[in-house]
């Protein structure tokens, strides 16, 4: 809880089933390379992932997991290369398209990011994270109608996740709809987004007279 969107679909152990609900997760896994990565033990995590790649070089999950670690380390070109390899091995992996889109976005390549979110949503139209992430990319490129449509879609998919409300609030704030922005920030805060809670007081004057 308390996400802001722009979320990676997290690593899973090779051969472990994915998250069928298709939401981007920020939670800490209880075991394996994910926990090591979140705790900043990048060397230990990389060693485990490299071993997984060596043992099973045809595993899409192994390359995807290494790509996520590279992403966390800020090594976006290497992350993209691993995500691309994972997609080659498993073209149906909407999670990996979502993650590669994030890496492209962090490099400022928003058109390529949107292409990847489009593909993720073609494969899995109800992928919460890809709707949020594409909405952010559309916002950053001034495609207002498309951005709002994505945030609305995300909220319809999961009204208990603050990421949709938080990012729609940022969209409304950017487009000058401060009343709507405040309402969404309040909702995101109510759902546990600490960053949104911290923005409530500064945003109140923007609402204007009632």
Buried (B, 14 or more C-beta within 10 A) or exposed (E): EBBBBBBBBBBBBBEEEBBEEBBBBBEEBEEBBBBBBBEEBBEBBBEBBEEBBEEBEEBBBBBBBBBBBBBBBEBBEBBBBBBBBBBEBBEEBBBBBBBBBBBBBBBEBBEBBBBBBBBBBEBBEBBBBBBBBBBBBBBBBEBEEBBBBBBBBBBEBBEEBBBBBBBBBBBBBBBEBBEBBBBBBBBBBEBBBEBBBEBEEEBEEEEEEE
